[in-house]
Amino acid sequence: MEDVTQGFSLDLINPKGLSYVRYVSYEGRQMSAPHILVIDDEPMMRVTIADALAREGFQVTTAETGLEGMDLVKGQSFDVVITDLRLPKGSGMEILKACKEASPETAVVLITAYGTVETAVQAMKDGAYDYLTKPFSMDELVLLTKRCMKLRSLEAENIRLREEIERQSRFQGIVGKSPPMQEVFELIEAVAQNTATVLIVGESGTGKELVANAIHQRSPRKDGPFVKLSCAALPETLLESELFGHEKGAFTGAIRQRKGRFELADGGTLFLDEVGEIPLSLQVKLLRVLQEREFERLGGTETLKVDVRIICATKRDLAEGVKKGAFREDLYYRLNVIPIYLPHLRKRKEDIPLLVDHFLRLYSQKMGRAEKGISEEALGLLMNYDYPGNVRELESAIERAVALGKGEAIGPSDLPLAVREGRGLPPPPSPIPGRPLVEALQEYEKACIIEALRQAGGVKGKAAELLGISRKTLWEKVNLYGLKDANVTK
C-alpha cells in the first residue's frame, strides 16, 4: 500500500454564478489534500494511475485486492475511489456497495475492460459517479478526478448554504453571523422559554418586529395569538381604545363594543412597537396591566383578566426619557426586564453579503424571476454605504434592483443613487466661533431632513423612518423649517 502527497490547487466555481472565485490550496502531507483510493490488481496500471494523480497534488492510497480495498473504505475517509471492476478477493461492485454504506458522499469511478460496459452502466445506476473503459489516457482519468472533486465541493457548498438558510429560518428571517447578531440569537433562544417582559431597543429598520415574532414563534405560546400595535401611529384617545377596548357609547362613534389588543392577545403575545411614544396619561394604565394583568375597557366597569406575554420595542433612550420626565420610571423598570439591543447595520457590515443573498432569493421568488447574482463592484458599494435606514434600506435597495435590473447579476447601475454615490445623511457642521450652538444644531437638523426627504423621494413616512423619528415629529419639523412646499426630491 502506497500513500503519496504533493501540492494541490483547485478553483471552486460558485454555484450561483456570482463574480467571485474561492481558492483552496494544499501544500504537504499535513494539509487536507483530496484523498484518492486506487484499487487495481495490475501493478503497472496501479502505479501509473497513482503517479499521474500524485503529480496533480492528490494524496493517493493504493490497494491490490477487493478485500484490501473494502477494509480501507470502511476504516478511512476518501474523496474519490477509483477501482477496477474485476478484482481478486472481491469486485468493483462490492467496493461500490461498501462505499455507499460507509461514506455515501465518496465518488466512485469504475475501470472496466471492453465487454463489461453493461456492468459498469448498471454500477452507475447503483450510485457510481462514472466509468472508464480500458485503454484510457491518464489525462482523461485526471480530468475525471478533478470533476469529481469540483462536484464534491459544490455539493458541500450547497449543504452549507442550506444549513445556513435553515439556521436563519429558525429566527424568522433574521440574518446575521456577526458577533452582535449571535448574541441576539442566543438571547432569543433564552427568553423565548419564559414569560418575562422583553424590551427590544434599536434604530428604525433594525428588525425589532422580526425579533419579537421570533421570540413568540419559539415560545410555548407559539400556537396562541401574536398581536401587534404601533404606539406611535395613533392619537391618545384611539391608542387607549386600541390597547384596552371600549364599550358601546364610550365616546362619539363607539357604536358597538370592541375588544382591545390586550384582550385579543390573551393566551399569546402582545408586541407594543414604539412604546416610548405612549403618553404619560396612558403609561399609568399600562403599568397596572403589567403588574396585575387586569384592566377595564374604555367606558366599562367590568374588570378583565388576561394572560399575555408583553414584548416592547423602542428606538428611543427610555432611561433618558425618565430623566426628562417624559417616561415613568416605574414603567421603565417593568418593561426593561430583559433588554435586547439590535445593532445598526453599519456596526455589523460583515452581515451585508448574507443579507444581500437573503433578499435576492426572497424578491426573486416573490417576483417570479430567475435568481440573480451580484457583481463585486455592486457589493462593494453596498458594503461602503452607511445605511441611515438600516436593514430596511438595504432590503429596499435589493428589491428595487431585482425589479428593475435587466442583467443576470445586479450591477452598480441597478442600485439607488445614494448608494452609488456613497451618500448618507450630511456630516455634522464644523463649529464657527461666535455662532450659537442652537443655531448650528437647527441648521444641521434642517439639512438632515432635506437629505432624508430627497432619499425617500418626498415620501414623508419613509423619510421619518430614515431619520428615526415619528411622522408627527417630521411634520412639525417640516413646517418649522418651511419645507412643506419645497422641492427636495432632487
JOLINWO-V421679 format. One record per pair of residues at least 24 apart in sequence whose ideal C-beta (glycine too) atoms are under 6 Angstrom apart, sorted by the first residue. I is the first residue (numbers start at 1). J is the second residue. D is the distance in Angstrom with one decimal. If there is no record, write none. Layout:
i	j	d
I	J	D
I	J	D
This chain:
i	j	d
2	62	4.9
3	61	5.2
4	54	4.1
4	60	4.9
5	29	4.4
5	33	5.6
5	59	4.4
6	54	5.8
6	57	4.8
7	57	5.0
8	33	5.1
8	57	2.7
12	153	4.9
15	154	5.4
16	373	5.5
17	373	4.7
18	373	4.1
19	375	5.2
19	376	5.0
33	59	4.4
34	58	5.3
34	79	4.5
34	149	5.4
35	59	4.7
35	78	5.1
35	79	5.3
36	60	5.1
36	80	4.9
37	61	5.2
37	72	6.0
37	78	4.5
37	81	4.6
38	62	4.8
38	82	5.0
39	63	4.6
39	69	3.9
39	83	4.1
40	84	4.6
41	87	5.6
41	88	5.5
52	138	3.9
52	142	5.8
56	142	5.5
65	89	4.2
66	90	1.8
66	91	5.7
66	94	5.8
69	95	5.2
70	98	4.6
73	98	4.8
73	99	5.4
73	102	5.4
74	102	5.1
78	106	5.4
80	107	4.8
80	145	5.7
80	148	4.8
81	106	5.9
81	108	4.9
82	109	4.7
84	111	4.7
85	110	5.7
85	112	4.7
85	116	5.6
96	123	5.7
96	128	5.6
100	127	5.3
107	148	4.2
171	214	4.6
172	210	5.8
172	213	5.1
172	214	4.4
172	217	5.9
173	210	5.8
174	207	5.9
174	210	5.1
175	354	5.1
175	355	5.2
175	358	4.7
176	351	4.3
178	348	4.0
178	350	5.1
178	351	5.1
180	343	4.3
180	348	5.4
187	340	5.2
188	214	5.2
188	215	5.6
191	338	5.2
192	218	3.9
192	219	4.4
195	309	5.0
196	337	4.9
196	338	5.2
197	310	4.7
197	335	5.9
197	337	4.5
198	311	4.7
198	338	4.9
199	312	5.1
199	335	4.9
199	336	4.9
199	339	4.9
200	313	4.2
200	340	4.9
201	314	5.9
201	341	5.1
202	342	3.1
203	315	5.3
203	344	5.7
203	390	5.8
203	468	5.2
204	315	5.6
204	465	4.6
204	468	4.9
205	389	4.9
205	390	3.2
205	391	5.6
205	392	3.4
206	342	4.0
206	390	4.9
207	391	5.6
208	313	3.9
212	271	4.4
212	311	4.5
216	269	4.3
221	268	5.2
221	269	5.7
221	309	5.9
224	267	4.2
224	268	3.0
225	265	5.4
225	268	3.8
226	268	5.9
226	269	5.2
227	261	5.1
227	264	5.1
227	265	3.9
227	270	5.1
228	271	4.6
229	261	4.9
229	272	5.7
230	273	4.6
230	274	5.8
231	272	5.8
231	274	4.9
231	275	5.6
231	277	4.8
231	278	5.0
232	274	3.9
232	277	4.0
232	470	4.7
236	279	4.9
240	282	5.7
240	298	5.8
241	298	5.3
244	295	5.1
244	297	5.7
244	298	5.8
245	297	4.2
246	297	5.5
246	298	3.8
246	299	5.4
247	297	5.3
247	299	4.2
247	300	4.3
250	298	4.8
250	299	2.6
262	306	5.4
262	308	5.9
265	308	4.8
266	306	4.5
266	307	6.0
267	307	5.8
269	309	4.6
270	308	5.0
270	310	5.6
271	311	4.9
272	312	4.7
273	313	4.9
275	312	4.1
275	314	5.3
276	314	4.2
276	316	3.8
276	318	5.6
283	328	4.7
283	331	5.0
287	331	4.6
290	334	4.7
315	468	5.4
345	387	4.5
345	390	4.9
345	391	5.5
346	386	5.1
346	387	5.8
349	383	5.9
352	382	5.8
352	383	5.5
355	394	5.9
359	395	5.3
359	398	3.9
363	399	4.9
363	402	4.2
364	402	5.8
372	409	5.9
372	410	5.6
373	409	4.1
374	409	5.8
374	410	4.3
375	409	5.1
375	411	5.1
377	412	5.3
378	410	5.1
378	411	5.4
378	412	5.1
381	412	5.8
381	419	5.5
384	422	5.8
385	419	4.9
386	424	3.9
388	424	5.1
388	425	5.2
388	466	5.0
389	466	4.6
418	455	5.2
425	451	5.5
426	451	5.6
446	481	4.6
449	477	5.6
450	488	5.0
453	488	4.4
454	488	5.2
454	489	6.0
457	489	5.6
458	489	4.6
